[in-house]
Amino acid sequence: MATDPISHIRIQVGLRVAEIRNAACELSQLDLYSRMDAIRRLAAEHGLAALEGLARHSAQAALLPGYRTAVQSCLERVEEALDSRGERDCNAILAALAIRLH
């Protein structure tokens, strides 16, 4: 039986995203930044370039005006980023995100 080589990462990221969504209204900008940066570090440790790029962008967006909308839009792309592997996929995800937020 074949298993997903990053299934444990998917679970960890899923739990972290669920925590963010459940507590979104109570989280400060710095809390959101910290939580998204933790996802970024996890992605970097496991070579998930697209997720790392998305999480980096999300962490930065958490510090800007309109951060709740931006971070929510980023969270909607996490599954797509988990399924992607390369820098090119990261650029496509971030471009789609930029269009949506514009």
C-alpha positions in Angstrom: 0.0 0.0 0.0 1.5 3.3 -1.1 1.4 6.2 1.4 1.8 9.9 0.8 5.4 10.7 1.7 4.3 14.0 3.2 1.2 12.8 5.0 2.5 13.7 8.4 3.3 17.2 7.1 -0.2 17.5 5.7 -1.6 16.7 9.1 0.6 19.2 10.9 -0.2 21.9 8.4 -3.9 21.1 8.5 -4.0 21.3 12.3 -2.2 24.7 12.3 -4.5 26.1 9.6 -7.5 24.9 11.6 -6.2 26.6 14.7 -5.7 29.8 12.8 -9.2 29.6 11.3 -10.9 28.8 14.6 -9.2 31.6 16.5 -8.9 34.1 13.6 -11.0 36.9 15.3 -9.0 36.7 18.5 -5.5 36.6 16.9 -3.5 39.8 16.7 -1.4 40.6 13.6 1.7 39.4 15.4 0.1 36.1 16.4 -1.0 35.5 12.8 2.5 36.4 11.6 4.0 34.0 14.1 1.7 31.1 13.2 2.2 31.6 9.5 6.0 31.8 9.9 5.8 28.5 11.8 4.1 26.9 8.8 6.8 28.5 6.6 9.6 27.0 8.7 7.9 23.5 8.6 7.6 23.7 4.8 11.2 24.8 4.4 12.4 21.9 6.6 10.7 19.5 4.2 11.4 21.1 0.9 7.9 22.2 0.1 8.8 25.3 -1.9 5.3 26.4 -2.9 4.0 26.1 0.6 7.0 27.9 2.0 6.5 30.8 -0.4 2.8 31.0 0.3 3.4 30.9 4.1 6.1 33.6 3.8 3.7 35.8 1.8 0.9 35.1 4.3 3.1 36.0 7.3 4.1 39.3 5.6 0.4 40.0 4.7 -0.5 39.5 8.4 1.4 42.6 9.2 -0.3 44.9 6.7 -3.7 46.6 6.6 -6.4 44.3 5.4 -4.6 41.4 6.9 -7.6 39.3 7.8 -8.8 39.1 4.2 -5.3 38.5 2.9 -4.5 35.7 5.3 -7.9 34.1 4.8 -7.2 34.1 1.0 -3.8 32.6 1.6 -5.2 29.9 3.8 -7.6 28.9 1.0 -4.5 28.1 -1.2 -2.7 25.9 1.3 -3.9 22.5 -0.1 -2.9 23.6 -3.6 0.6 24.6 -2.2 0.9 21.2 -0.5 0.3 19.4 -3.7 2.8 21.6 -5.6 6.6 21.1 -5.4 8.4 23.7 -7.4 9.1 27.4 -7.6 7.0 27.7 -10.7 4.0 26.4 -8.9 4.7 28.9 -6.1 4.7 31.8 -8.6 1.4 30.6 -10.1 -0.2 30.4 -6.7 1.0 33.8 -5.6 -0.1 35.3 -8.9 -3.6 33.9 -8.5 -3.6 35.2 -4.9 -2.5 38.7 -6.1 -5.3 38.8 -8.7 -7.9 37.8 -6.1 -6.8 40.4 -3.6 -6.5 43.2 -6.1 
